[in-house]
Amino acid sequence: MAASILKGWRFGVVRTLMRVTATPRTKQDMNEFGGSRQKSTVQYLSRPDLPKIAYHNTKGKSPGVIFLPGFASNMNGQKALALEEFCKSLGHSFLRFDYSGCGASEGKLEDGSIGKWKKEVLSVIDELTEGPQILVGSSMGGWLMLHAALARPEKVAALVGVATASDHFVTTYKSLSIETKQEIEQKGEWRFLSKYSEEGFYKISPEFIKDAENHCLLHSPIPITCPVKLIHGMKDEEVPWHVSVHVAERLLSNDVDVVLRKHGQHRMSQPDDIKVLIFVVDDLIDKLTTLV
């Protein structure tokens, strides 16, 4: 296994906080992921009186990998599919899914909340996986992966955050003027601006914000002790990269790395961004397999 302390990396990575280790396979291997793939059958997790959760589950060895999408996103993004192909190549299990109200899952987006989606993540972990898992959370999924690690420390072996958006809705809401907040309360709707929405915004209710406030994590130490790797683009216009640094500072784990991509944007879906993500997951699989 190759291990080294690096300022820059092959794909323009800057790593901060403590040591950096990497066990990449060949560059040719990494280039194979993120391309075309065959479609697999969608399955559904049924829950009494709750929306069914759509998922794809690839069986394999432990540790497994679970991908948690961002807000209003789905399980068919480039990062999820590239990781699925990579895990298949290693023979490790991989699971991707849609939150209720998103993608192929049942429900409406406006009925969702951080609390509800957290419970869905835990249901997926409890009912669809076996053995230790590496959670890879993108944007809001990075926030939810932290909650999952707190709730299931015996199952969550490591975390990989991509543009982790911990507390983001609440932080953004609190930055609004008093007049804007009063208007939101009166209308019962906050138009959360986003270039990823066809309308240019998402409708967020005051109830959603109140629920999100109950799930904020950055106000105190976060008692997670497993390995955590946080990847963030310095050109991210949605969630500033210093949020990942703040998360790293709050975590109690001694094994925390922050990877900053100088030209990376929020989605981190460029080919070189995905190569870095695969390198990081590969390193964790190697590390956890060695410990078994």
Secondary structure, 3 states (H helix, E strand, C coil): CCECCCCECCCCEEEECCCCECCCCCHHHHHCCCCCCCCCCCEEEEECCEEEEEEEEECCEEEEEEEECCCCCCCCCHHHHHHHHHHHHHCEEEEEECCCCCCCCCCCHHHCCHHHHHHHHHHHHHHHCCCCEEEEEECHHHHHHHHHHHHCCCCEEEEEEECCCCCHHHHHHHCCCHHHHHHHHHHCCEEEECCCCCCCEEEECHHHHHHHHCCCCCCCCECCCCCEEEEEECCCCCCCCHHHHHHHHHECCCCEEEEEECCCCCCCCCHHHHHHHHHHHHHHHHHHHHHC
